Amino acid sequence: MSMEQATDSVTWKNYLEAGNRAFELGRYEDAEKLYQKALIEARKEFAEGTLHDLADSQMLIADDSESGEHPSQKLSDSTIVDLSEHPSFGEIYVKLGDLYWVQAAYRKAEEAYKLALSVKETCFGVNDLQLAPVLDKLGKVFRSQGKFSEVEPYFRRALTIYEAHEDCDKLALGTTLENLADFYRAHGKFDQAEPLFRKSISVRELVVGPDDPSIGPLLQNLALLHHADGDHAKAEPLYVRALKLCEEEWGADHPSVATLLNYQAELYRMMGDFAKAEKIHWRALKIRQTVLGLEHPSTAQTLGNLALLFHIQCRYDQAEPLYKTLLEIRTKDWGPKHMHVAEVLNSLAEVYRDQQKYNEAEQHYWRALSIVQENLGPEHPSVAKSLQSLAELYEDQQNFEEADRLYRWGLGLSEKALGSEHPEVASLMARYASLQKKMSSDDEDDTDLLWQD
């Protein structure tokens, strides 16, 4: 066989399969070229097929001499289907969308999935089961782009189609239930999220059984929901069960296990069980430091959680070095003027303030304020929060004049940005009123001393 013959024998399906192999191997640039080539070849093949069909039709028309119409006139009146609406194009567009999705090229993924959806709707109808996975993918893409108003309708439509077909892929149904539930959870719609999470777990358990490792992440999501909603009693057993399944699947020292341990420890901290929280945090830290390294962002997160745990227990000698280590890591990872650095500076300042190390606290607060102003602008509400921290520090030191100046500065920013009726403004106003009362009391004391003289 000649090279030309070999090339001619390659079909769009061959390019699609080659693209899939490149995709699986992480050769994304090659995969994209192969998928695009599959589209080109598919258009050629289907165009040739359509022309053959039309030629056959012309022969039939020519035989129909009784009509009195010229064959070419009959052919021009016949309806020619849009080649881009062939079902195979939908398959290629889905793969292109998946390729763009894993590369976080969300706009391109959206375009590809929309083309796939259009093809499938035209070929199979608007309620066909083949539409549901594409609708689910589009819901995820919209969420990743922050197009939140479009997320729910697509997940809901996918869910409706799945539930209307008894023969649907139950695991795919469970995934869509989970995606919609997690969207509701992220937006604080806990009442709508919980039944969907529970249904997704039930659906998956019916297929794979209650002890399958794939149930673990679903239990974790439901636990996170109750955790965020403040229902700690419901969250705790879910974390325990999820941890057991995840350890069985990945092993006791897997980074995903450390993530779950981190959530569990934070739950115990919020419940006031500091001893249990500390033990679990240390285990999570050991896993992350061993597997990911000390300077990994996840390791740094656990350091911060441990530091906070020690801080709220007034164990300053343990909190301070952890915060200092965290500050070094954040500065190295993000640069000295990043907001993550400002967060750690504020935490360190709080530790110093609680120990009445006012000079150290002052330095860290001012440095944090400078970073916040540079990143968010001088009139952002977060600047007012930093000013309040500084004002309270000066108030602790009886430096009422400087505290007064900073409170007024912060109030001006807060009222302008949030409005005078905002709860944060009201809280800041209450602190300022308390300072004014102290200042008035001091003035009266001074007057009494003068009168006595």
Summary of the structure (lengths in Angstrom):
residues: 453
radius of gyration: 32.0
end to end distance: 118.1
largest distance: 130.6
contacts: 1418
relative contact order: 0.03
helix: 82%
strand: 0%
